[in-house]
């Protein structure tokens, strides 16, 4: 089946690698470097570190979310669309509720987290329906 | 929508996996179509009908309420 806008299957492993790589870097950096809050401005140590780790996680999630399945067919495509819609709905419900129930100062943190939550909800839901599909097919035989 | 893929498969003596391979989908998709949990696209329906060498309406039929 022709699929547009999807990465090849092996990109999911690249995505997992990106995600895993940021963990030791994060642990190392936060242990040995003092995250100095006075260190502000573009491309200073903490800013570069922030960009690097945030991008690593985002790219990792993105590649994992939008790589092809082993057998790509129309049902998988439909499940992907459903999951995406579900993730957008869920994400906005969570976003709006957190905006209502948090103080003004924390909004930038919420927006930052929001960069990942949509992808995360999508991945969780999509993997869950695929798992259920495989499970019911196994049971059906 | 109902279908009698399971019956046709039995007549032709092929497995879900065989049929899936011939029409280019996963076995899970054939499984969900057979158990009426997934409605295939027109293209896929025509492909399945072609495997069994029968017209589309002998394999897929509308139900009350469709």
N, CA and C atoms of all chains as a GROMACS GRO file, in nm:
protein
  621
    1UNK      N    1   0.083  -0.120   0.000
    1UNK     CA    2   0.000   0.000   0.000
    1UNK      C    3   0.087   0.125   0.000
    2UNK      N    4   0.047   0.222  -0.084
    2UNK     CA    5   0.123   0.346  -0.091
    2UNK      C    6   0.091   0.432   0.032
    3UNK      N    7   0.195   0.471   0.101
    3UNK     CA    8   0.173   0.559   0.217
    3UNK      C    9   0.262   0.681   0.202
    4UNK      N   10   0.202   0.793   0.224
    4UNK     CA   11   0.278   0.916   0.216
    4UNK      C   12   0.310   0.965   0.355
    5UNK      N   13   0.413   1.047   0.364
    5UNK     CA   14   0.449   1.116   0.489
    5UNK      C   15   0.481   1.020   0.604
    6UNK      N   16   0.533   0.903   0.574
    6UNK     CA   17   0.575   0.814   0.682
    6UNK      C   18   0.721   0.775   0.662
    7UNK      N   19   0.791   0.757   0.776
    7UNK     CA   20   0.931   0.716   0.768
    7UNK      C   21   0.939   0.564   0.751
    8UNK      N   22   1.051   0.514   0.699
    8UNK     CA   23   1.066   0.368   0.689
    8UNK      C   24   1.060   0.301   0.826
    9UNK      N   25   1.038   0.170   0.822
    9UNK     CA   26   1.018   0.094   0.946
    9UNK      C   27   1.133   0.110   1.046
   10UNK      N   28   1.258   0.104   0.993
   10UNK     CA   29   1.373   0.107   1.085
   10UNK      C   30   1.393   0.240   1.156
   11UNK      N   31   1.324   0.345   1.112
   11UNK     CA   32   1.334   0.475   1.178
   11UNK      C   33   1.283   0.471   1.321
   12UNK      N   34   1.197   0.372   1.352
   12UNK     CA   35   1.147   0.362   1.489
   12UNK      C   36   1.260   0.330   1.586
   13UNK      N   37   1.358   0.251   1.538
   13UNK     CA   38   1.473   0.220   1.624
   13UNK      C   39   1.562   0.342   1.642
   14UNK      N   40   1.573   0.421   1.535
   14UNK     CA   41   1.645   0.548   1.543
   14UNK      C   42   1.578   0.639   1.647
   15UNK      N   43   1.445   0.638   1.645
   15UNK     CA   44   1.368   0.718   1.740
   15UNK      C   45   1.394   0.675   1.883
   16UNK      N   46   1.392   0.542   1.906
   16UNK     CA   47   1.416   0.489   2.040
   16UNK      C   48   1.558   0.526   2.083
   17UNK      N   49   1.654   0.515   1.989
   17UNK     CA   50   1.794   0.548   2.018
   17UNK      C   51   1.807   0.694   2.060
   18UNK      N   52   1.743   0.785   1.984
   18UNK     CA   53   1.746   0.928   2.017
   18UNK      C   54   1.695   0.952   2.159
   19UNK      N   55   1.585   0.884   2.190
   19UNK     CA   56   1.523   0.901   2.321
   19UNK      C   57   1.615   0.849   2.431
   20UNK      N   58   1.675   0.731   2.408
   20UNK     CA   59   1.759   0.669   2.510
   20UNK      C   60   1.889   0.746   2.530
   21UNK      N   61   1.944   0.801   2.420
   21UNK     CA   62   2.071   0.874   2.428
   21UNK      C   63   2.061   0.995   2.520
   22UNK      N   64   1.947   1.060   2.521
   22UNK     CA   65   1.936   1.182   2.601
   22UNK      C   66   1.938   1.156   2.751
   23UNK      N   67   1.902   1.031   2.792
   23UNK     CA   68   1.894   1.002   2.935
   23UNK      C   69   2.031   1.009   3.005
   24UNK      N   70   2.134   0.934   2.956
   24UNK     CA   71   2.265   0.946   3.022
   24UNK      C   72   2.322   1.088   3.016
   25UNK      N   73   2.300   1.156   2.903
   25UNK     CA   74   2.350   1.294   2.890
   25UNK      C   75   2.284   1.383   2.996
   26UNK      N   76   2.154   1.365   3.011
   26UNK     CA   77   2.077   1.441   3.109
   26UNK      C   78   2.129   1.416   3.250
   27UNK      N   79   2.149   1.286   3.282
   27UNK     CA   80   2.194   1.248   3.416
   27UNK      C   81   2.332   1.304   3.443
   28UNK      N   82   2.421   1.288   3.345
   28UNK     CA   83   2.559   1.334   3.359
   28UNK      C   84   2.564   1.484   3.379
   29UNK      N   85   2.492   1.555   3.294
   29UNK     CA   86   2.497   1.700   3.297
   29UNK      C   87   2.440   1.757   3.426
   30UNK      N   88   2.326   1.703   3.467
   30UNK     CA   89   2.264   1.759   3.588
   30UNK      C   90   2.343   1.724   3.713
   31UNK      N   91   2.426   1.618   3.705
   31UNK     CA   92   2.505   1.579   3.823
   31UNK      C   93   2.631   1.664   3.834
   32UNK      N   94   2.698   1.690   3.720
   32UNK     CA   95   2.829   1.754   3.726
   32UNK      C   96   2.829   1.903   3.693
   33UNK      N   97   2.719   1.949   3.638
   33UNK     CA   98   2.714   2.092   3.608
   33UNK      C   99   2.607   2.158   3.693
   34UNK      N  100   2.644   2.274   3.740
   34UNK     CA  101   2.548   2.350   3.817
   34UNK      C  102   2.457   2.424   3.720
   35UNK      N  103   2.327   2.389   3.725
   35UNK     CA  104   2.234   2.458   3.635
   35UNK      C  105   2.212   2.599   3.691
   36UNK      N  106   2.294   2.689   3.643
   36UNK     CA  107   2.292   2.825   3.698
   36UNK      C  108   2.182   2.907   3.633
   37UNK      N  109   2.096   2.958   3.714
   37UNK     CA  110   1.983   3.032   3.658
   37UNK      C  111   2.023   3.171   3.609
   38UNK      N  112   2.142   3.218   3.652
   38UNK     CA  113   2.188   3.349   3.604
   38UNK      C  114   2.248   3.338   3.464
   39UNK      N  115   2.275   3.213   3.423
   39UNK     CA  116   2.334   3.188   3.292
   39UNK      C  117   2.227   3.200   3.185
   40UNK      N  118   2.196   3.321   3.146
   40UNK     CA  119   2.089   3.341   3.048
   40UNK      C  120   2.145   3.390   2.916
   41UNK      N  121   2.063   3.390   2.814
   41UNK     CA  122   2.104   3.435   2.681
   41UNK      C  123   2.110   3.319   2.585
   42UNK      N  124   2.127   3.354   2.457
   42UNK     CA  125   2.129   3.251   2.353
   42UNK      C  126   2.263   3.179   2.350
   43UNK      N  127   2.258   3.050   2.327
   43UNK     CA  128   2.376   2.966   2.304
   43UNK      C  129   2.479   2.968   2.416
   44UNK      N  130   2.433   2.986   2.539
   44UNK     CA  131   2.519   2.964   2.654
   44UNK      C  132   2.510   2.815   2.686
   45UNK      N  133   2.594   2.770   2.781
   45UNK     CA  134   2.599   2.628   2.812
   45UNK      C  135   2.464   2.565   2.838
   46UNK      N  136   2.388   2.624   2.928
   46UNK     CA  137   2.261   2.562   2.966
   46UNK      C  138   2.158   2.571   2.855
   47UNK      N  139   2.170   2.675   2.775
   47UNK     CA  140   2.075   2.690   2.664
   47UNK      C  141   2.098   2.582   2.558
   48UNK      N  142   2.226   2.560   2.524
   48UNK     CA  143   2.260   2.457   2.426
   48UNK      C  144   2.217   2.320   2.479
   49UNK      N  145   2.244   2.297   2.607
   49UNK     CA  146   2.206   2.170   2.668
   49UNK      C  147   2.054   2.151   2.662
   50UNK      N  148   1.984   2.259   2.690
   50UNK     CA  149   1.837   2.255   2.686
   50UNK      C  150   1.787   2.222   2.546
   51UNK      N  151   1.842   2.292   2.448
   51UNK     CA  152   1.801   2.267   2.309
   51UNK      C  153   1.830   2.123   2.272
   52UNK      N  154   1.951   2.077   2.305
   52UNK     CA  155   1.995   1.945   2.265
   52UNK      C  156   1.904   1.836   2.322
   53UNK      N  157   1.883   1.839   2.454
   53UNK     CA  158   1.803   1.733   2.514
   53UNK      C  159   1.656   1.740   2.470
   54UNK      N  160   1.604   1.862   2.463
   54UNK     CA  161   1.463   1.877   2.422
   54UNK      C  162   1.443   1.825   2.280
   55UNK      N  163   1.538   1.863   2.193
   55UNK     CA  164   1.527   1.818   2.054
   55UNK      C  165   1.542   1.667   2.043
   56UNK      N  166   1.635   1.611   2.122
   56UNK     CA  167   1.656   1.466   2.120
   56UNK      C  168   1.527   1.393   2.150
   57UNK      N  169   1.460   1.435   2.258
   57UNK     CA  170   1.335   1.371   2.298
   57UNK      C  171   1.229   1.390   2.190
   58UNK      N  172   1.218   1.514   2.141
   58UNK     CA  173   1.113   1.543   2.042
   58UNK      C  174   1.133   1.463   1.914
   59UNK      N  175   1.258   1.465   1.863
   59UNK     CA  176   1.286   1.392   1.739
   59UNK      C  177   1.265   1.241   1.761
   60UNK      N  178   1.309   1.193   1.876
   60UNK     CA  179   1.292   1.052   1.909
   60UNK      C  180   1.146   1.011   1.906
   61UNK      N  181   1.062   1.087   1.975
   61UNK     CA  182   0.919   1.058   1.978
   61UNK      C  183   0.858   1.070   1.839
   62UNK      N  184   0.902   1.171   1.766
   62UNK     CA  185   0.847   1.197   1.633
   62UNK      C  186   0.875   1.081   1.537
   63UNK      N  187   1.001   1.036   1.536
   63UNK     CA  188   1.038   0.926   1.446
   63UNK      C  189   0.965   0.798   1.484
   64UNK      N  190   0.955   0.774   1.615
   64UNK     CA  191   0.886   0.653   1.660
   64UNK      C  192   0.738   0.658   1.622
   65UNK      N  193   0.679   0.775   1.638
   65UNK     CA  194   0.535   0.789   1.612
   65UNK      C  195   0.503   0.774   1.465
   66UNK      N  196   0.587   0.827   1.378
   66UNK     CA  197   0.551   0.832   1.236
   66UNK      C  198   0.639   0.745   1.147
   67UNK      N  199   0.683   0.631   1.201
   67UNK     CA  200   0.749   0.535   1.113
   67UNK      C  201   0.647   0.428   1.074
   68UNK      N  202   0.672   0.365   0.960
   68UNK     CA  203   0.577   0.266   0.911
   68UNK      C  204   0.573   0.144   1.001
   69UNK      N  205   0.462   0.074   0.994
   69UNK     CA  206   0.454  -0.057   1.060
   69UNK      C  207   0.516  -0.161   0.966
   70UNK      N  208   0.539  -0.280   1.019
   70UNK     CA  209   0.602  -0.385   0.938
   70UNK      C  210   0.516  -0.414   0.814
   71UNK      N  211   0.386  -0.442   0.837
   71UNK     CA  212   0.294  -0.457   0.725
   71UNK      C  213   0.198  -0.340   0.729
   72UNK      N  214   0.212  -0.254   0.629
   72UNK     CA  215   0.134  -0.132   0.627
   72UNK      C  216   0.011  -0.157   0.539
   73UNK      N  217  -0.109  -0.157   0.595
   73UNK     CA  218  -0.228  -0.172   0.510
   73UNK      C  219  -0.334  -0.070   0.549
   74UNK      N  220  -0.450  -0.078   0.486
   74UNK     CA  221  -0.549   0.028   0.505
   74UNK      C  222  -0.605   0.032   0.647
   75UNK      N  223  -0.611  -0.086   0.712
   75UNK     CA  224  -0.663  -0.085   0.848
   75UNK      C  225  -0.566  -0.014   0.944
   76UNK      N  226  -0.437  -0.039   0.925
   76UNK     CA  227  -0.336   0.029   1.007
   76UNK      C  228  -0.346   0.181   0.987
   77UNK      N  229  -0.365   0.221   0.862
   77UNK     CA  230  -0.378   0.363   0.829
   77UNK      C  231  -0.500   0.423   0.901
   78UNK      N  232  -0.609   0.346   0.903
   78UNK     CA  233  -0.729   0.395   0.970
   78UNK      C  234  -0.707   0.406   1.120
   79UNK      N  235  -0.641   0.305   1.178
   79UNK     CA  236  -0.611   0.309   1.321
   79UNK      C  237  -0.520   0.427   1.353
   80UNK      N  238  -0.427   0.455   1.262
   80UNK     CA  239  -0.335   0.568   1.284
   80UNK      C  240  -0.412   0.700   1.286
   81UNK      N  241  -0.503   0.715   1.190
   81UNK     CA  242  -0.583   0.838   1.186
   81UNK      C  243  -0.671   0.852   1.310
   82UNK      N  244  -0.734   0.742   1.348
   82UNK     CA  245  -0.819   0.743   1.469
   82UNK      C  246  -0.738   0.785   1.591
   83UNK      N  247  -0.620   0.724   1.602
   83UNK     CA  248  -0.536   0.750   1.719
   83UNK      C  249  -0.491   0.895   1.722
   84UNK      N  250  -0.461   0.948   1.604
   84UNK     CA  251  -0.417   1.087   1.595
   84UNK      C  252  -0.528   1.181   1.641
   85UNK      N  253  -0.649   1.154   1.596
   85UNK     CA  254  -0.764   1.236   1.635
   85UNK      C  255  -0.788   1.226   1.785
   86UNK      N  256  -0.782   1.103   1.834
   86UNK     CA  257  -0.801   1.078   1.976
   86UNK      C  258  -0.695   1.152   2.058
   87UNK      N  259  -0.570   1.147   2.009
   87UNK     CA  260  -0.459   1.212   2.080
   87UNK      C  261  -0.476   1.363   2.083
   88UNK      N  262  -0.523   1.421   1.972
   88UNK     CA  263  -0.543   1.566   1.968
   88UNK      C  264  -0.653   1.607   2.066
   89UNK      N  265  -0.763   1.535   2.065
   89UNK     CA  266  -0.872   1.563   2.160
   89UNK      C  267  -0.823   1.555   2.304
   90UNK      N  268  -0.760   1.443   2.336
   90UNK     CA  269  -0.714   1.417   2.472
   90UNK      C  270  -0.613   1.523   2.516
   91UNK      N  271  -0.522   1.554   2.423
   91UNK     CA  272  -0.418   1.652   2.452
   91UNK      C  273  -0.479   1.788   2.486
   92UNK      N  274  -0.579   1.830   2.411
   92UNK     CA  275  -0.639   1.961   2.436
   92UNK      C  276  -0.720   1.962   2.566
   93UNK      N  277  -0.783   1.853   2.598
   93UNK     CA  278  -0.854   1.845   2.725
   93UNK      C  279  -0.755   1.861   2.841
   94UNK      N  280  -0.642   1.787   2.832
   94UNK     CA  281  -0.539   1.795   2.935
   94UNK      C  282  -0.481   1.936   2.941
   95UNK      N  283  -0.451   1.993   2.824
   95UNK     CA  284  -0.391   2.126   2.817
   95UNK      C  285  -0.482   2.232   2.880
   96UNK      N  286  -0.609   2.228   2.844
   96UNK     CA  287  -0.704   2.328   2.894
   96UNK      C  288  -0.724   2.313   3.045
   97UNK      N  289  -0.735   2.188   3.090
   97UNK     CA  290  -0.752   2.167   3.235
   97UNK      C  291  -0.630   2.215   3.312
   98UNK      N  292  -0.509   2.186   3.259
   98UNK     CA  293  -0.390   2.230   3.332
   98UNK      C  294  -0.378   2.382   3.330
   99UNK      N  295  -0.417   2.445   3.220
   99UNK     CA  296  -0.411   2.591   3.213
   99UNK      C  297  -0.504   2.655   3.316
  100UNK      N  298  -0.621   2.593   3.334
  100UNK     CA  299  -0.718   2.647   3.429
  100UNK      C  300  -0.667   2.632   3.573
  101UNK      N  301  -0.606   2.516   3.600
  101UNK     CA  302  -0.572   2.487   3.739
  101UNK      C  303  -0.426   2.514   3.779
  102UNK      N  304  -0.354   2.592   3.698
  102UNK     CA  305  -0.217   2.624   3.739
  102UNK      C  306  -0.196   2.774   3.746
  103UNK      N  307  -0.089   2.810   3.817
  103UNK     CA  308  -0.056   2.951   3.831
  103UNK      C  309   0.007   3.004   3.702
  104UNK      N  310   0.002   3.133   3.685
  104UNK     CA  311   0.049   3.197   3.563
  104UNK      C  312   0.195   3.163   3.531
  105UNK      N  313   0.280   3.155   3.635
  105UNK     CA  314   0.423   3.135   3.615
  105UNK      C  315   0.457   3.002   3.548
  106UNK      N  316   0.370   2.903   3.564
  106UNK     CA  317   0.405   2.769   3.517
  106UNK      C  318   0.363   2.744   3.373
  107UNK      N  319   0.306   2.844   3.311
  107UNK     CA  320   0.251   2.821   3.177
  107UNK      C  321   0.358   2.783   3.075
  108UNK      N  322   0.477   2.844   3.087
  108UNK     CA  323   0.582   2.810   2.990
  108UNK      C  324   0.622   2.662   3.003
  109UNK      N  325   0.620   2.611   3.126
  109UNK     CA  326   0.651   2.468   3.146
  109UNK      C  327   0.544   2.380   3.082
  110UNK      N  328   0.419   2.423   3.098
  110UNK     CA  329   0.309   2.345   3.041
  110UNK      C  330   0.321   2.340   2.890
  111UNK      N  331   0.354   2.457   2.831
  111UNK     CA  332   0.368   2.463   2.686
  111UNK      C  333   0.482   2.375   2.638
  112UNK      N  334   0.588   2.371   2.717
  112UNK     CA  335   0.703   2.287   2.682
  112UNK      C  336   0.663   2.139   2.685
  113UNK      N  337   0.596   2.102   2.792
  113UNK     CA  338   0.551   1.962   2.804
  113UNK      C  339   0.454   1.926   2.693
  114UNK      N  340   0.374   2.026   2.656
  114UNK     CA  341   0.273   2.005   2.552
  114UNK      C  342   0.334   1.965   2.418
  115UNK      N  343   0.461   2.001   2.400
  115UNK     CA  344   0.532   1.962   2.278
  115UNK      C  345   0.541   1.810   2.269
  116UNK      N  346   0.548   1.744   2.385
  116UNK     CA  347   0.567   1.599   2.386
  116UNK      C  348   0.437   1.522   2.409
  117UNK      N  349   0.345   1.583   2.482
  117UNK     CA  350   0.228   1.505   2.523
  117UNK      C  351   0.145   1.457   2.405
  118UNK      N  352   0.130   1.541   2.302
  118UNK     CA  353   0.051   1.499   2.186
  118UNK      C  354   0.110   1.374   2.123
  119UNK      N  355   0.244   1.378   2.100
  119UNK     CA  356   0.312   1.262   2.040
  119UNK      C  357   0.302   1.141   2.131
  120UNK      N  358   0.318   1.166   2.262
  120UNK     CA  359   0.316   1.057   2.359
  120UNK      C  360   0.179   0.989   2.364
  121UNK      N  361   0.073   1.069   2.368
  121UNK     CA  362  -0.064   1.014   2.370
  121UNK      C  363  -0.089   0.935   2.242
  122UNK      N  364  -0.043   0.992   2.129
  122UNK     CA  365  -0.063   0.925   2.001
  122UNK      C  366   0.008   0.789   2.001
  123UNK      N  367   0.134   0.788   2.044
  123UNK     CA  368   0.211   0.662   2.044
  123UNK      C  369   0.144   0.559   2.133
  124UNK      N  370   0.106   0.600   2.254
  124UNK     CA  371   0.045   0.507   2.349
  124UNK      C  372  -0.083   0.447   2.292
  125UNK      N  373  -0.169   0.532   2.240
  125UNK     CA  374  -0.297   0.486   2.189
  125UNK      C  375  -0.278   0.396   2.066
  126UNK      N  376  -0.191   0.436   1.974
  126UNK     CA  377  -0.169   0.361   1.850
  126UNK      C  378  -0.109   0.224   1.881
  127UNK      N  379  -0.009   0.221   1.969
  127UNK     CA  380   0.053   0.092   2.004
  127UNK      C  381  -0.048   0.002   2.076
  128UNK      N  382  -0.133   0.064   2.156
  128UNK     CA  383  -0.234  -0.013   2.229
  128UNK      C  384  -0.334  -0.080   2.134
  129UNK      N  385  -0.384  -0.004   2.035
  129UNK     CA  386  -0.481  -0.064   1.942
  129UNK      C  387  -0.415  -0.172   1.856
  130UNK      N  388  -0.289  -0.152   1.819
  130UNK     CA  389  -0.218  -0.254   1.741
  130UNK      C  390  -0.199  -0.380   1.824
  131UNK      N  391  -0.164  -0.359   1.952
  131UNK     CA  392  -0.148  -0.474   2.042
  131UNK      C  393  -0.280  -0.551   2.053
  132UNK      N  394  -0.390  -0.477   2.067
  132UNK     CA  395  -0.521  -0.542   2.080
  132UNK      C  396  -0.560  -0.615   1.953
  133UNK      N  397  -0.527  -0.555   1.838
  133UNK     CA  398  -0.555  -0.615   1.709
  133UNK      C  399  -0.483  -0.748   1.694
  134UNK      N  400  -0.352  -0.747   1.726
  134UNK     CA  401  -0.272  -0.870   1.716
  134UNK      C  402  -0.322  -0.977   1.812
  135UNK      N  403  -0.360  -0.930   1.929
  135UNK     CA  404  -0.405  -1.023   2.033
  135UNK      C  405  -0.536  -1.091   1.992
  136UNK      N  406  -0.628  -1.012   1.937
  136UNK     CA  407  -0.757  -1.069   1.898
  136UNK      C  408  -0.742  -1.160   1.776
  137UNK      N  409  -0.644  -1.128   1.688
  137UNK     CA  410  -0.620  -1.215   1.572
  137UNK      C  411  -0.561  -1.348   1.617
  138UNK      N  412  -0.476  -1.342   1.719
  138UNK     CA  413  -0.416  -1.464   1.772
  138UNK      C  414  -0.524  -1.552   1.836
  139UNK      N  415  -0.613  -1.484   1.907
  139UNK     CA  416  -0.719  -1.556   1.978
  139UNK      C  417  -0.823  -1.613   1.879
  140UNK      N  418  -0.841  -1.541   1.766
  140UNK     CA  419  -0.943  -1.580   1.667
  140UNK      C  420  -0.913  -1.711   1.597
  141UNK      N  421  -0.785  -1.752   1.600
  141UNK     CA  422  -0.751  -1.876   1.528
  141UNK      C  423  -0.773  -2.001   1.612
  142UNK      N  424  -2.227  -0.433   0.732
  142UNK     CA  425  -2.198  -0.516   0.615
  142UNK      C  426  -2.154  -0.657   0.658
  143UNK      N  427  -2.214  -0.756   0.592
  143UNK     CA  428  -2.176  -0.895   0.622
  143UNK      C  429  -2.084  -0.944   0.511
  144UNK      N  430  -2.018  -1.055   0.540
  144UNK     CA  431  -1.940  -1.119   0.432
  144UNK      C  432  -1.930  -1.268   0.461
  145UNK      N  433  -1.903  -1.344   0.354
  145UNK     CA  434  -1.882  -1.487   0.377
  145UNK      C  435  -1.743  -1.531   0.333
  146UNK      N  436  -1.647  -1.448   0.368
  146UNK     CA  437  -1.507  -1.480   0.336
  146UNK      C  438  -1.466  -1.613   0.399
  147UNK      N  439  -1.510  -1.634   0.522
  147UNK     CA  440  -1.471  -1.756   0.594
  147UNK      C  441  -1.517  -1.881   0.517
  148UNK      N  442  -1.641  -1.875   0.466
  148UNK     CA  443  -1.696  -1.987   0.389
  148UNK      C  444  -1.618  -2.006   0.259
  149UNK      N  445  -1.598  -1.893   0.190
  149UNK     CA  446  -1.525  -1.899   0.063
  149UNK      C  447  -1.382  -1.952   0.082
  150UNK      N  448  -1.324  -1.914   0.194
  150UNK     CA  449  -1.189  -1.959   0.226
  150UNK      C  450  -1.188  -2.111   0.247
  151UNK      N  451  -1.290  -2.157   0.314
  151UNK     CA  452  -1.302  -2.301   0.340
  151UNK      C  453  -1.319  -2.379   0.209
  152UNK      N  454  -1.401  -2.322   0.117
  152UNK     CA  455  -1.421  -2.388  -0.013
  152UNK      C  456  -1.289  -2.396  -0.089
  153UNK      N  457  -1.217  -2.285  -0.088
  153UNK     CA  458  -1.090  -2.280  -0.162
  153UNK      C  459  -0.975  -2.344  -0.084
  154UNK      N  460  -1.004  -2.374   0.044
  154UNK     CA  461  -0.905  -2.434   0.132
  154UNK      C  462  -0.776  -2.352   0.144
  155UNK      N  463  -0.793  -2.223   0.176
  155UNK     CA  464  -0.676  -2.138   0.203
  155UNK      C  465  -0.691  -2.075   0.341
  156UNK      N  466  -0.579  -2.043   0.402
  156UNK     CA  467  -0.581  -1.984   0.537
  156UNK      C  468  -0.595  -1.832   0.527
  157UNK      N  469  -0.618  -1.770   0.644
  157UNK     CA  470  -0.624  -1.623   0.649
  157UNK      C  471  -0.493  -1.563   0.599
  158UNK      N  472  -0.384  -1.626   0.639
  158UNK     CA  473  -0.252  -1.576   0.599
  158UNK      C  474  -0.233  -1.583   0.448
  159UNK      N  475  -0.281  -1.692   0.385
  159UNK     CA  476  -0.270  -1.706   0.239
  159UNK      C  477  -0.346  -1.594   0.170
  160UNK      N  478  -0.470  -1.575   0.214
  160UNK     CA  479  -0.554  -1.471   0.154
  160UNK      C  480  -0.492  -1.333   0.174
  161UNK      N  481  -0.442  -1.310   0.297
  161UNK     CA  482  -0.380  -1.181   0.328
  161UNK      C  483  -0.264  -1.153   0.234
  162UNK      N  484  -0.185  -1.256   0.210
  162UNK     CA  485  -0.068  -1.239   0.124
  162UNK      C  486  -0.110  -1.209  -0.020
  163UNK      N  487  -0.215  -1.276  -0.065
  163UNK     CA  488  -0.260  -1.257  -0.204
  163UNK      C  489  -0.319  -1.119  -0.230
  164UNK      N  490  -0.379  -1.059  -0.128
  164UNK     CA  491  -0.437  -0.926  -0.149
  164UNK      C  492  -0.351  -0.814  -0.091
  165UNK      N  493  -0.240  -0.852  -0.028
  165UNK     CA  494  -0.143  -0.752   0.018
  165UNK      C  495  -0.182  -0.676   0.143
  166UNK      N  496  -0.243  -0.747   0.240
  166UNK     CA  497  -0.270  -0.685   0.371
  166UNK      C  498  -0.216  -0.778   0.479
  167UNK      N  499  -0.231  -0.737   0.606
  167UNK     CA  500  -0.186  -0.823   0.714
  167UNK      C  501  -0.294  -0.926   0.747
  168UNK      N  502  -0.253  -1.034   0.812
  168UNK     CA  503  -0.348  -1.138   0.849
  168UNK      C  504  -0.453  -1.084   0.947
  169UNK      N  505  -0.408  -0.991   1.031
  169UNK     CA  506  -0.500  -0.930   1.129
  169UNK      C  507  -0.616  -0.860   1.058
  170UNK      N  508  -0.587  -0.797   0.945
  170UNK     CA  509  -0.692  -0.726   0.872
  170UNK      C  510  -0.796  -0.823   0.818
  171UNK      N  511  -0.751  -0.937   0.761
  171UNK     CA  512  -0.845  -1.039   0.714
  171UNK      C  513  -0.929  -1.090   0.831
  172UNK      N  514  -0.863  -1.109   0.943
  172UNK     CA  515  -0.933  -1.156   1.063
  172UNK      C  516  -1.043  -1.061   1.107
  173UNK      N  517  -1.012  -0.931   1.109
  173UNK     CA  518  -1.114  -0.833   1.154
  173UNK      C  519  -1.226  -0.818   1.051
  174UNK      N  520  -1.193  -0.836   0.921
  174UNK     CA  521  -1.299  -0.829   0.819
  174UNK      C  522  -1.394  -0.947   0.838
  175UNK      N  523  -1.336  -1.066   0.858
  175UNK     CA  524  -1.418  -1.186   0.874
  175UNK      C  525  -1.511  -1.176   0.994
  176UNK      N  526  -1.463  -1.114   1.100
  176UNK     CA  527  -1.546  -1.103   1.220
  176UNK      C  528  -1.626  -0.972   1.222
  177UNK      N  529  -1.640  -0.911   1.105
  177UNK     CA  530  -1.722  -0.789   1.088
  177UNK      C  531  -1.681  -0.672   1.176
  178UNK      N  532  -1.551  -0.663   1.210
  178UNK     CA  533  -1.507  -0.551   1.291
  178UNK      C  534  -1.439  -0.443   1.208
  179UNK      N  535  -1.414  -0.477   1.084
  179UNK     CA  536  -1.352  -0.378   0.996
  179UNK      C  537  -1.417  -0.386   0.858
  180UNK      N  538  -1.456  -0.271   0.803
  180UNK     CA  539  -1.516  -0.266   0.670
  180UNK      C  540  -1.405  -0.230   0.570
  181UNK      N  541  -1.374  -0.322   0.479
  181UNK     CA  542  -1.264  -0.296   0.386
  181UNK      C  543  -1.301  -0.190   0.282
  182UNK      N  544  -1.200  -0.129   0.223
  182UNK     CA  545  -1.223  -0.031   0.117
  182UNK      C  546  -1.272  -0.103  -0.008
  183UNK      N  547  -1.322  -0.029  -0.103
  183UNK     CA  548  -1.371  -0.089  -0.228
  183UNK      C  549  -1.258  -0.165  -0.299
  184UNK      N  550  -1.140  -0.104  -0.302
  184UNK     CA  551  -1.027  -0.168  -0.370
  184UNK      C  552  -0.996  -0.304  -0.308
  185UNK      N  553  -0.989  -0.306  -0.174
  185UNK     CA  554  -0.956  -0.432  -0.107
  185UNK      C  555  -1.068  -0.536  -0.127
  186UNK      N  556  -1.195  -0.491  -0.122
  186UNK     CA  557  -1.308  -0.583  -0.144
  186UNK      C  558  -1.299  -0.646  -0.282
  187UNK      N  559  -1.268  -0.564  -0.382
  187UNK     CA  560  -1.258  -0.615  -0.519
  187UNK      C  561  -1.143  -0.714  -0.533
  188UNK      N  562  -1.034  -0.685  -0.463
  188UNK     CA  563  -0.919  -0.777  -0.466
  188UNK      C  564  -0.956  -0.911  -0.406
  189UNK      N  565  -1.029  -0.907  -0.293
  189UNK     CA  566  -1.070  -1.031  -0.226
  189UNK      C  567  -1.164  -1.110  -0.317
  190UNK      N  568  -1.260  -1.038  -0.379
  190UNK     CA  569  -1.354  -1.104  -0.470
  190UNK      C  570  -1.280  -1.170  -0.586
  191UNK      N  571  -1.176  -1.105  -0.633
  191UNK     CA  572  -1.100  -1.159  -0.746
  191UNK      C  573  -1.027  -1.288  -0.708
  192UNK      N  574  -0.978  -1.292  -0.584
  192UNK     CA  575  -0.911  -1.415  -0.538
  192UNK      C  576  -1.008  -1.533  -0.543
  193UNK      N  577  -1.132  -1.509  -0.503
  193UNK     CA  578  -1.231  -1.617  -0.501
  193UNK      C  579  -1.299  -1.636  -0.638
  194UNK      N  580  -1.271  -1.546  -0.732
  194UNK     CA  581  -1.328  -1.557  -0.866
  194UNK      C  582  -1.479  -1.543  -0.869
  195UNK      N  583  -1.531  -1.459  -0.782
  195UNK     CA  584  -1.675  -1.438  -0.776
  195UNK      C  585  -1.707  -1.290  -0.778
  196UNK      N  586  -1.829  -1.255  -0.821
  196UNK     CA  587  -1.864  -1.112  -0.814
  196UNK      C  588  -1.869  -1.063  -0.670
  197UNK      N  589  -1.845  -0.935  -0.655
  197UNK     CA  590  -1.834  -0.872  -0.523
  197UNK      C  591  -1.954  -0.901  -0.433
  198UNK      N  592  -2.075  -0.898  -0.493
  198UNK     CA  593  -2.196  -0.907  -0.410
  198UNK      C  594  -2.224  -1.048  -0.359
  199UNK      N  595  -2.151  -1.146  -0.412
  199UNK     CA  596  -2.165  -1.281  -0.357
  199UNK      C  597  -2.078  -1.299  -0.233
  200UNK      N  598  -1.988  -1.206  -0.211
  200UNK     CA  599  -1.898  -1.217  -0.095
  200UNK      C  600  -1.933  -1.115   0.013
  201UNK      N  601  -1.963  -0.994  -0.030
  201UNK     CA  602  -2.003  -0.890   0.066
  201UNK      C  603  -2.149  -0.854   0.043
  202UNK      N  604  -2.225  -0.844   0.150
  202UNK     CA  605  -2.365  -0.802   0.134
  202UNK      C  606  -2.406  -0.706   0.245
  203UNK      N  607  -2.497  -0.616   0.210
  203UNK     CA  608  -2.544  -0.517   0.307
  203UNK      C  609  -2.633  -0.582   0.411
  204UNK      N  610  -2.633  -0.521   0.529
  204UNK     CA  611  -2.718  -0.569   0.637
  204UNK      C  612  -2.831  -0.471   0.661
  205UNK      N  613  -2.929  -0.512   0.739
  205UNK     CA  614  -3.032  -0.418   0.786
  205UNK      C  615  -2.963  -0.305   0.862
  206UNK      N  616  -3.000  -0.183   0.828
  206UNK     CA  617  -2.944  -0.070   0.903
  206UNK      C  618  -2.819  -0.010   0.839
  207UNK      N  619  -2.766  -0.072   0.735
  207UNK     CA  620  -2.651  -0.015   0.664
  207UNK      C  621  -2.697   0.100   0.574
   0.00000   0.00000   0.00000
